[in-house]
Amino acid sequence: MKQETDPLTVNMVIRISPKEKALLEKYAKKEGWSVSEYVRATMITDMAMMYQDVEAMKIVFNAAKQKLAQRFSRKLRPFHVEEPQP
């Protein structure tokens, strides 16, 4: 869930149980994300949905747009044909 306009430069430390860590790792892996991306995505999505926070919605939509672009790029890559150079 990387954001183009706001570089990720701040760390936040939280304490979780080993079971919580395992769950976060499981679902992050399922999505193909790092744990950091997964936690940010789920928390910010929650803010957008529960509180109708406009800034959170912008972050969610921008991240979704980037993820879709990456997925389309990977899926369309096999169909890419180089044009011959004249």
N, CA, C and O atoms as a MOPAC input file, in Angstrom:
PM7 MOZYME 1SCF
protein

 N      0.82900 1    -1.18700 1     0.00000 1
 C      0.00000 1     0.00000 1     0.00000 1
 C      0.87100 1     1.24600 1     0.00000 1
 O      0.66400 1     2.15000 1     0.80900 1
 N      1.80400 1     1.29600 1    -0.86600 1
 C      2.70800 1     2.42600 1    -0.90500 1
 C      2.02600 1     3.63500 1    -1.50600 1
 O      1.22400 1     3.52000 1    -2.43200 1
 N      2.35300 1     4.79200 1    -0.96600 1
 C      1.73900 1     6.02500 1    -1.41800 1
 C      2.76800 1     6.84500 1    -2.17600 1
 O      3.88400 1     7.04100 1    -1.69300 1
 N      2.40500 1     7.32800 1    -3.35800 1
 C      3.32700 1     8.08600 1    -4.19400 1
 C      3.71100 1     9.41700 1    -3.57200 1
 O      4.87800 1     9.80700 1    -3.62200 1
 N      2.76300 1    10.11100 1    -2.99500 1
 C      2.99800 1    11.47900 1    -2.55700 1
 C      3.52300 1    11.59800 1    -1.13100 1
 O      4.02400 1    12.65800 1    -0.75500 1
 N      3.42400 1    10.56200 1    -0.34400 1
 C      3.82300 1    10.62900 1     1.05500 1
 C      4.80700 1     9.50500 1     1.34100 1
 O      4.39000 1     8.37900 1     1.61300 1
 N      6.10300 1     9.78700 1     1.28500 1
 C      7.07700 1     8.70800 1     1.46500 1
 C      6.97100 1     8.08500 1     2.85700 1
 O      6.64500 1     8.75400 1     3.83700 1
 N      7.25400 1     6.80200 1     2.90900 1
 C      7.16100 1     6.06500 1     4.16500 1
 C      8.47600 1     6.23500 1     4.92500 1
 O      9.45100 1     5.53200 1     4.66100 1
 N      8.49300 1     7.17000 1     5.86600 1
 C      9.72500 1     7.49300 1     6.57100 1
 C      9.60000 1     7.40100 1     8.08500 1
 O     10.58300 1     7.62200 1     8.79200 1
 N      8.42500 1     7.08300 1     8.59700 1
 C      8.18700 1     7.05700 1    10.04000 1
 C      7.89400 1     5.62400 1    10.47000 1
 O      7.10800 1     4.92300 1     9.83300 1
 N      8.52700 1     5.20000 1    11.54600 1
 C      8.26300 1     3.86800 1    12.10600 1
 C      7.26500 1     3.97100 1    13.24000 1
 O      7.22100 1     4.96900 1    13.96000 1
 N      6.45500 1     2.91500 1    13.39200 1
 C      5.52800 1     2.81800 1    14.50200 1
 C      5.69500 1     1.41400 1    15.07600 1
 O      5.67300 1     0.42900 1    14.33900 1
 N      5.86100 1     1.33000 1    16.37500 1
 C      6.06900 1     0.03800 1    17.01800 1
 C      4.81900 1    -0.33000 1    17.80200 1
 O      4.29600 1     0.47500 1    18.57200 1
 N      4.34400 1    -1.56400 1    17.59700 1
 C      3.20300 1    -2.06700 1    18.37200 1
 C      3.60000 1    -3.41700 1    18.94400 1
 O      4.48500 1    -4.09100 1    18.41600 1
 N      2.94400 1    -3.80400 1    20.01700 1
 C      3.17900 1    -5.12200 1    20.60700 1
 C      1.97800 1    -6.00300 1    20.28600 1
 O      0.82500 1    -5.60900 1    20.46300 1
 N      2.28300 1    -7.20200 1    19.81100 1
 C      1.24300 1    -8.17300 1    19.49800 1
 C      1.68600 1    -9.54300 1    19.99600 1
 O      2.86500 1    -9.76400 1    20.27600 1
 N      0.74100 1   -10.44600 1    20.10100 1
 C      1.05600 1   -11.81000 1    20.54100 1
 C      1.61600 1   -12.60600 1    19.35300 1
 O      1.43900 1   -12.21400 1    18.20000 1
 N      2.28400 1   -13.70900 1    19.64200 1
 C      2.76200 1   -14.56800 1    18.54900 1
 C      1.62600 1   -15.05800 1    17.64100 1
 O      1.81600 1   -15.18300 1    16.43200 1
 N      0.46000 1   -15.33200 1    18.20800 1
 C     -0.68100 1   -15.77200 1    17.39000 1
 C     -1.15500 1   -14.64900 1    16.46800 1
 O     -1.48200 1   -14.89500 1    15.30700 1
 N     -1.19300 1   -13.41600 1    16.98200 1
 C     -1.59100 1   -12.27800 1    16.15000 1
 C     -0.58100 1   -12.06100 1    15.02600 1
 O     -0.95300 1   -11.78000 1    13.88700 1
 N      0.69500 1   -12.19500 1    15.36000 1
 C      1.74600 1   -12.03600 1    14.35200 1
 C      1.57900 1   -13.07500 1    13.24800 1
 O      1.67700 1   -12.75800 1    12.06300 1
 N      1.32600 1   -14.31900 1    13.64900 1
 C      1.14200 1   -15.38600 1    12.66700 1
 C     -0.05100 1   -15.10500 1    11.75100 1
 O      0.01900 1   -15.33800 1    10.54400 1
 N     -1.13700 1   -14.60800 1    12.32700 1
 C     -2.31700 1   -14.26900 1    11.51300 1
 C     -2.01000 1   -13.14700 1    10.53000 1
 O     -2.37200 1   -13.22600 1     9.35600 1
 N     -1.34400 1   -12.10800 1    11.00900 1
 C     -0.98400 1   -10.99500 1    10.11700 1
 C     -0.08400 1   -11.47600 1     8.98400 1
 O     -0.27400 1   -11.09200 1     7.83000 1
 N      0.89300 1   -12.31400 1     9.31100 1
 C      1.79400 1   -12.82900 1     8.27900 1
 C      1.04000 1   -13.70600 1     7.28100 1
 O      1.29200 1   -13.64200 1     6.07800 1
 N      0.12200 1   -14.51700 1     7.78100 1
 C     -0.67100 1   -15.40700 1     6.91800 1
 C     -1.47500 1   -14.61400 1     5.89200 1
 O     -1.43800 1   -14.90700 1     4.69700 1
 N     -2.20300 1   -13.60700 1     6.37200 1
 C     -3.06900 1   -12.86300 1     5.46200 1
 C     -2.29700 1   -11.87700 1     4.59100 1
 O     -2.71400 1   -11.59000 1     3.46900 1
 N     -1.20100 1   -11.36600 1     5.08100 1
 C     -0.35500 1   -10.51400 1     4.23800 1
 C      0.20400 1   -11.33500 1     3.07900 1
 O      0.20500 1   -10.88600 1     1.93300 1
 N      0.67300 1   -12.52600 1     3.38500 1
 C      1.21500 1   -13.40500 1     2.34700 1
 C      0.14600 1   -13.76200 1     1.31800 1
 O      0.41200 1   -13.80500 1     0.11700 1
 N     -1.07200 1   -14.01800 1     1.81000 1
 C     -2.19300 1   -14.33500 1     0.91700 1
 C     -2.43000 1   -13.22400 1    -0.10200 1
 O     -2.76200 1   -13.48800 1    -1.25800 1
 N     -2.25500 1   -11.98700 1     0.33800 1
 C     -2.46100 1   -10.82700 1    -0.54000 1
 C     -1.22900 1   -10.49500 1    -1.37100 1
 O     -1.29700 1    -9.69200 1    -2.30100 1
 N     -0.10100 1   -11.11700 1    -1.03000 1
 C      1.13700 1   -10.79600 1    -1.73200 1
 C      1.75300 1    -9.49800 1    -1.23700 1
 O      2.49100 1    -8.83400 1    -1.96500 1
 N      1.45000 1    -9.14300 1    -0.00600 1
 C      1.93100 1    -7.89400 1     0.57900 1
 C      2.89000 1    -8.17900 1     1.72100 1
 O      2.92700 1    -9.28900 1     2.25100 1
 N      3.66200 1    -7.17300 1     2.09400 1
 C      4.43400 1    -7.26000 1     3.32400 1
 C      3.45400 1    -7.08700 1     4.48800 1
 O      2.33000 1    -6.62200 1     4.29800 1
 N      3.88400 1    -7.46200 1     5.67600 1
 C      3.03000 1    -7.27200 1     6.85000 1
 C      2.74800 1    -5.78300 1     7.03100 1
 O      1.63100 1    -5.39600 1     7.37500 1
 N      3.74700 1    -4.96200 1     6.80200 1
 C      3.57200 1    -3.51900 1     6.93500 1
 C      2.49200 1    -3.00000 1     5.97700 1
 O      1.61800 1    -2.23300 1     6.38100 1
 N      2.55600 1    -3.41800 1     4.71500 1
 C      1.53800 1    -3.00700 1     3.73900 1
 C      0.15400 1    -3.48300 1     4.16500 1
 O     -0.82700 1    -2.74500 1     4.08400 1
 N      0.09700 1    -4.72900 1     4.61800 1
 C     -1.18800 1    -5.30900 1     5.00600 1
 C     -1.80500 1    -4.56700 1     6.18900 1
 O     -2.99300 1    -4.24400 1     6.16900 1
 N     -1.00500 1    -4.29700 1     7.21400 1
 C     -1.52300 1    -3.60400 1     8.39700 1
 C     -1.98300 1    -2.20100 1     8.01400 1
 O     -3.06200 1    -1.77100 1     8.41900 1
 N     -1.17100 1    -1.48500 1     7.23600 1
 C     -1.58100 1    -0.13700 1     6.81500 1
 C     -2.87400 1    -0.18900 1     6.01600 1
 O     -3.79000 1     0.60000 1     6.25300 1
 N     -2.94700 1    -1.11500 1     5.07400 1
 C     -4.13400 1    -1.20300 1     4.21500 1
 C     -5.38900 1    -1.50200 1     5.02100 1
 O     -6.41800 1    -0.85200 1     4.83800 1
 N     -5.30600 1    -2.48300 1     5.91100 1
 C     -6.50400 1    -2.85200 1     6.65100 1
 C     -6.91900 1    -1.77100 1     7.63600 1
 O     -8.11000 1    -1.50000 1     7.78900 1
 N     -5.96700 1    -1.15800 1     8.29900 1
 C     -6.30300 1    -0.11800 1     9.27100 1
 C     -6.87700 1     1.12700 1     8.57900 1
 O     -7.87300 1     1.69300 1     9.02800 1
 N     -6.24700 1     1.53500 1     7.50400 1
 C     -6.71900 1     2.74800 1     6.81700 1
 C     -8.05200 1     2.48700 1     6.12600 1
 O     -8.90500 1     3.37200 1     6.07500 1
 N     -8.24000 1     1.28500 1     5.59600 1
 C     -9.53600 1     0.92900 1     5.00900 1
 C    -10.62000 1     0.96400 1     6.07500 1
 O    -11.72900 1     1.43600 1     5.82200 1
 N    -10.30500 1     0.47100 1     7.25300 1
 C    -11.25000 1     0.49800 1     8.37100 1
 C    -11.63900 1     1.94600 1     8.70200 1
 O    -12.81600 1     2.23800 1     8.91500 1
 N    -10.66400 1     2.84000 1     8.74500 1
 C    -10.95700 1     4.26200 1     9.01800 1
 C    -11.86900 1     4.84700 1     7.94000 1
 O    -12.80200 1     5.59400 1     8.23500 1
 N    -11.58400 1     4.49700 1     6.69800 1
 C    -12.38600 1     5.01400 1     5.59300 1
 C    -13.82600 1     4.51800 1     5.68400 1
 O    -14.76500 1     5.28700 1     5.47600 1
 N    -13.99600 1     3.24600 1     5.99100 1
 C    -15.33700 1     2.66000 1     6.01000 1
 C    -16.12500 1     3.02200 1     7.27200 1
 O    -17.29200 1     3.40200 1     7.18700 1
 N    -15.50200 1     2.90800 1     8.42000 1
 C    -16.22700 1     3.13000 1     9.67100 1
 C    -16.48900 1     4.59900 1     9.96300 1
 O    -17.53900 1     4.95900 1    10.49600 1
 N    -15.52700 1     5.44200 1     9.61100 1
 C    -15.63100 1     6.85300 1     9.98800 1
 C    -15.81500 1     7.78500 1     8.79500 1
 O    -15.87100 1     9.00400 1     8.95700 1
 N    -15.91000 1     7.21700 1     7.60700 1
 C    -16.03800 1     7.99800 1     6.37200 1
 C    -14.97500 1     9.10600 1     6.30000 1
 O    -15.25500 1    10.22800 1     5.88000 1
 N    -13.76400 1     8.76400 1     6.71700 1
 C    -12.65200 1     9.71400 1     6.71100 1
 C    -12.16900 1     9.91500 1     5.27800 1
 O    -11.72600 1     8.97000 1     4.62500 1
 N    -12.25800 1    11.14400 1     4.80000 1
 C    -11.94400 1    11.44900 1     3.40800 1
 C    -10.46600 1    11.19500 1     3.10000 1
 O    -10.15100 1    10.63500 1     2.05000 1
 N     -9.57000 1    11.58900 1     3.97800 1
 C     -8.14600 1    11.35900 1     3.73900 1
 C     -7.84300 1     9.86500 1     3.66900 1
 O     -7.06200 1     9.42100 1     2.82800 1
 N     -8.46200 1     9.09900 1     4.55300 1
 C     -8.27500 1     7.64300 1     4.53100 1
 C     -8.80900 1     7.06900 1     3.21800 1
 O     -8.19100 1     6.17800 1     2.63700 1
 N     -9.95100 1     7.57400 1     2.74900 1
 C    -10.52100 1     7.09700 1     1.48200 1
 C     -9.57200 1     7.38000 1     0.31900 1
 O     -9.39200 1     6.53100 1    -0.55500 1
 N     -8.96700 1     8.56000 1     0.30300 1
 C     -8.01800 1     8.90300 1    -0.76700 1
 C     -6.83800 1     7.93900 1    -0.77100 1
 O     -6.41000 1     7.47800 1    -1.82900 1
 N     -6.31400 1     7.63500 1     0.41600 1
 C     -5.18000 1     6.71000 1     0.51700 1
 C     -5.58500 1     5.33000 1     0.01600 1
 O     -4.83900 1     4.69400 1    -0.72700 1
 N     -6.76700 1     4.86500 1     0.42200 1
 C     -7.25000 1     3.54500 1     0.01600 1
 C     -7.42100 1     3.48700 1    -1.49800 1
 O     -6.98000 1     2.52600 1    -2.12800 1
 N     -8.04800 1     4.49300 1    -2.08900 1
 C     -8.28300 1     4.47600 1    -3.53500 1
 C     -6.97800 1     4.56100 1    -4.31300 1
 O     -6.82800 1     3.88000 1    -5.32800 1
 N     -6.03600 1     5.37500 1    -3.86600 1
 C     -4.74300 1     5.46600 1    -4.54700 1
 C     -3.99200 1     4.14400 1    -4.46600 1
 O     -3.40200 1     3.70500 1    -5.45200 1
 N     -4.01000 1     3.51100 1    -3.30300 1
 C     -3.34300 1     2.22100 1    -3.14500 1
 C     -3.99700 1     1.16000 1    -4.02400 1
 O     -3.30800 1     0.35600 1    -4.65200 1
 N     -5.32800 1     1.15900 1    -4.06600 1
 C     -6.04900 1     0.18800 1    -4.89400 1
 C     -5.71500 1     0.40400 1    -6.36800 1
 O     -5.52600 1    -0.55800 1    -7.11200 1
 N     -5.64300 1     1.64600 1    -6.78100 1
 C     -5.30900 1     1.96200 1    -8.17000 1
 C     -3.90700 1     1.43000 1    -8.51000 1
 O     -3.70100 1     0.86700 1    -9.58500 1
 N     -2.96900 1     1.60600 1    -7.61300 1
 C     -1.60600 1     1.11400 1    -7.84800 1
 C     -1.56300 1    -0.40400 1    -7.91000 1
 O     -0.89400 1    -0.97200 1    -8.77300 1
 N     -2.27800 1    -1.07000 1    -6.99300 1
 C     -2.30100 1    -2.53400 1    -6.98300 1
 C     -2.93100 1    -3.07700 1    -8.26400 1
 O     -2.43300 1    -4.04500 1    -8.83700 1
 N     -4.02100 1    -2.45900 1    -8.71400 1
 C     -4.65000 1    -2.90200 1    -9.95800 1
 C     -3.71600 1    -2.72400 1   -11.14700 1
 O     -3.63600 1    -3.59400 1   -12.01400 1
 N     -3.02300 1    -1.61600 1   -11.18700 1
 C     -2.07900 1    -1.36900 1   -12.27500 1
 C     -0.98000 1    -2.42700 1   -12.27800 1
 O     -0.58400 1    -2.90800 1   -13.34000 1
 N     -0.48600 1    -2.78900 1   -11.09900 1
 C      0.53900 1    -3.83500 1   -11.00400 1
 C      0.00000 1    -5.17000 1   -11.47900 1
 O      0.67600 1    -5.88700 1   -12.21700 1
 N     -1.21100 1    -5.51100 1   -11.06300 1
 C     -1.79300 1    -6.79600 1   -11.46100 1
 C     -2.02500 1    -6.85400 1   -12.96700 1
 O     -1.71600 1    -7.86400 1   -13.60000 1
 N     -2.56700 1    -5.77700 1   -13.55000 1
 C     -2.78900 1    -5.75100 1   -14.99100 1
 C     -1.46200 1    -5.85200 1   -15.72700 1
 O     -1.35400 1    -6.55600 1   -16.73100 1
 N     -0.47100 1    -5.16100 1   -15.23600 1
 C      0.83800 1    -5.19100 1   -15.87200 1
 C      1.39800 1    -6.60700 1   -15.89300 1
 O      1.91300 1    -7.05600 1   -16.91700 1
 N      1.30100 1    -7.31600 1   -14.76200 1
 C      1.80000 1    -8.70400 1   -14.70100 1
 C      0.99500 1    -9.61600 1   -15.60500 1
 O      1.56000 1   -10.47300 1   -16.28500 1
 N     -0.31500 1    -9.44400 1   -15.62100 1
 C     -1.16400 1   -10.33300 1   -16.41900 1
 C     -1.02300 1   -10.05800 1   -17.91900 1
 O     -1.14000 1   -10.97800 1   -18.72900 1
 N     -0.77700 1    -8.81600 1   -18.28800 1
 C     -0.68400 1    -8.47200 1   -19.70400 1
 C      0.71500 1    -8.65900 1   -20.26600 1
 O      0.88600 1    -8.67400 1   -21.48400 1
 N      1.71000 1    -8.80000 1   -19.41700 1
 C      3.09500 1    -8.93400 1   -19.86800 1
 C      3.27700 1   -10.05100 1   -20.89300 1
 O      3.99400 1    -9.84300 1   -21.87200 1
 N      2.66300 1   -11.23500 1   -20.72000 1
 C      2.85100 1   -12.29000 1   -21.72900 1
 C      2.32400 1   -11.91300 1   -23.11200 1
 O      2.74800 1   -12.48700 1   -24.11400 1
 N      1.40000 1   -10.95200 1   -23.17000 1
 C      0.81400 1   -10.55400 1   -24.44800 1
 C      1.55400 1    -9.40500 1   -25.10700 1
 O      1.23000 1    -9.00600 1   -26.22500 1
 N      2.55800 1    -8.86900 1   -24.40300 1
 C      3.29500 1    -7.72700 1   -24.94200 1
 C      4.16300 1    -8.20200 1   -26.10200 1
 O      4.94900 1    -9.14000 1   -25.96600 1
 N      4.01000 1    -7.54700 1   -27.22600 1
 C      4.79800 1    -7.87200 1   -28.40600 1
 C      5.59000 1    -6.64500 1   -28.78100 1
 O      5.03500 1    -5.56000 1   -28.96100 1
 N      6.89500 1    -6.82400 1   -28.89900 1
 C      7.76000 1    -5.72500 1   -29.29200 1
 C      7.53100 1    -5.42600 1   -30.77400 1
 O      7.46600 1    -6.33200 1   -31.60500 1
 N      7.41100 1    -4.15100 1   -31.07900 1
 C      7.31000 1    -3.74200 1   -32.47800 1
 C      8.70300 1    -3.76600 1   -33.08200 1
 O      9.65600 1    -3.30700 1   -32.45200 1
 N      8.83500 1    -4.28900 1   -34.28300 1
 C     10.16300 1    -4.29200 1   -34.93100 1
 C     10.65200 1    -2.87300 1   -35.18800 1
 O      9.87500 1    -1.99900 1   -35.57300 1
 N     11.91200 1    -2.65800 1   -34.97700 1
 C     12.52500 1    -1.34200 1   -35.22400 1
 C     12.81500 1    -1.21200 1   -36.72300 1
 O     13.32700 1    -2.14500 1   -37.34200 1
 N     12.48300 1    -0.04200 1   -37.30900 1
 C     12.74500 1     0.12800 1   -38.76900 1
 C     14.20900 1     0.31500 1   -39.06900 1
 O     14.58600 1     0.46900 1   -40.23100 1

